[in-house]
Amino acid sequence: MPATTENHLHLSEIAPRIIQSEIRSMTVECDALGGVNMAQGVCDTPLPAVVEEAAIQAIRDGYNIYTRLDGVTVLRQAIAEKCEHYNGLILDPEKEILVASGATGAMSSACLALFDPGDQVILFEPFYGYHHSTLTAMRAVPVAVPLAPATWEIDFDRLRAAITPRTRGVVINSPGNPCGKVFNRAELEGIAALAIEHDLFVLTDEIYEYFIYEGQSHISPATIPGMAERTITISGFSKTFSMTGWRVGYLAASSKWMPAIGYFHDLQYVCTPSPFQYAAAAGLRALPDSFYHGLATEYQEKRDQVCDALGAAGMTPAVPAGAYYVLADASRVEGELASVKARNLLRATGVGAVAGSAFYEGGRGENVLRFCFAKQAAELDRACTALRAFGV
């Protein structure tokens, strides 16, 4: 009797649960209507001239071939200098830094290297959906620990209760997407104490480290005593230099873990685009501290403009302390589900937002929408005018 393929031609166990990102879906729908896309963190503001010119020059100079799997020397050295100057991290650019295909590539490579199927990894909710989905794709088990609504405070009793013998790590995103939470030193020290007690990895996504408001301070968890060996620090240039499409990020970790992480990054991506690595290095070397301070000032003004408009629209915002997103109460927008509310708001105002349910588990977030304010002034003005009109 001939063998059948009915039971062999099927999707993997995880595939049915991995669907098109709600962020990407709203981007497509917003573009189709010619609306203002505040759904995706595309950061469509101009990139620094020195970065743009360095990329063009690198292409002309012939830097268009594979690089070392951990990135070009000049960029790794520049990252080490930046991490010492800004983050207080002392890193060996030859052994402890990997240039990655965006922070997303760094995250996925680290998860492949460090976690086995069935391992539990804690996330703080609301979480960045790609963190959650990356863990799921690696067949790890994301465990969401909710933060207090609006204030985003950590319930340490709840955090401790979430740790089991299968727990292998904790993910921190500070400043955070989608809520803009900035973890303070006391919180990070509390997480560190639990990580040391239970021998856990800490993966910290710091991609928004310069987007920080009202005198807040960015603290890298790897600087806390006892945390250097167990912390995987992830960041990049997509947001800071407005080059989200170039896919240049980096990862810093103990030399104990780096060979395995580098192996998986090489396997998935081979290397980060060569000319863009030289461009990122030029930006790090040429741009003064005032450039980064200016980002915080500029984006705080944009934050305040958007939050005022959302308030006028009857959609009370949870004012973020960092990053460039804001979560707003969408109770007055028609629809039972947040995904429906987002589409109804888009049709009514021409403003694209993301369903809050993309950042929560268990049916939470259905009365919340996320707005990205990394927009050029004219587009932001257009969106805020439309939102204010919606509130009339």
Sequence and secondary structure as in RCSB ss.txt:
>XXXX:A:sequence
MPATTENHLHLSEIAPRIIQSEIRSMTVECDALGGVNMAQGVCDTPLPAVVEEAAIQAIRDGYNIYTRLDGVTVL
RQAIAEKCEHYNGLILDPEKEILVASGATGAMSSACLALFDPGDQVILFEPFYGYHHSTLTAMRAVPVAVPLAPA
TWEIDFDRLRAAITPRTRGVVINSPGNPCGKVFNRAELEGIAALAIEHDLFVLTDEIYEYFIYEGQSHISPATIP
GMAERTITISGFSKTFSMTGWRVGYLAASSKWMPAIGYFHDLQYVCTPSPFQYAAAAGLRALPDSFYHGLATEYQ
EKRDQVCDALGAAGMTPAVPAGAYYVLADASRVEGELASVKARNLLRATGVGAVAGSAFYEGGRGENVLRFCFAK
QAAELDRACTALRAFGV
>XXXX:A:secstr
     TTTS   SSGGG    HHHHHHHHHHHHT EE SS    S   HHHHHHHHHHHHTT  S   TT  HHH
HHHHHHHIIIII     TTTSEEEESHHHHHHHHHHHHH  TT EEEEEES  HHHHHHHHHTT EEEEEE  TT
T    HHHHHHH  TTEEEEEEESS TTT     HHHHHHHHHHHHHHT EEEEE TTTT B TT     GGGST
T TTTEEEEEESTTTTT GGG  EEEE  TTTHHHHHHHHHHHHSS  HHHHHHHHHHHHH  HHHHHHHHHHHH
HHHHHHHHHHHHTT  EE  SBSSEEEEE TTSS SSHHHHHHHHHHHHSEE EEGGGG STTTTTTEEEEE   
 HHHHHHHHHHHHHHT 
